[in-house]
Structures are given as structure tokens and as C-alpha cells.
């Protein structure tokens, strides 16, 4: 019984690591403060970013199936928004 469990666990781990290798970063959004003091709470930045599925009736297959929008009106003075990637 022990060898069956070990074999199953090693296959499950291999499957997870194989999937992780296929994942990649598509967008990186950086918030840069103008001073060492925090200009706004973190939840204010999360509220500025919206991710929506384009077709809610179909399963998502790629990054293109989503729309990422940034509402810059949520970003306070003294904070620079940098999009990298």
C-alpha cells in the first residue's frame, strides 16, 4: 500500500510542476511612491485594477480571454504607476 501511495504522490507532484513551467507572467503593475512615506493604503491600488472575463459563457483558455483595466483616478497624487511587460 505504501508504494502505491508514493507512486501516486510522485505523479501528482510531477503533474503540478509540469503545469507551473507552462505559466508565465503577462503583466506587471508597479506602484512607486514619491517618498518613503506611504501615500495610500494597499486596498486603494487593488480597487484600481479590474480583471474581467470577456465571454462568461466559455471557459478561459488564454490570457486574451480576459480584459485588464486600470482606473487611474484611484491612484493618488505622489504615486507613479509603472506597467512593466
Secondary structure, 3 states (H helix, E strand, C coil): CHHHHHHHHHHHHHHHHHHHHHCCCCCEEEEEECCCCCCCCHHHHHHHEEEEECCCCCCCCCHHHEEEEECHHHCCCCEEEEEEC
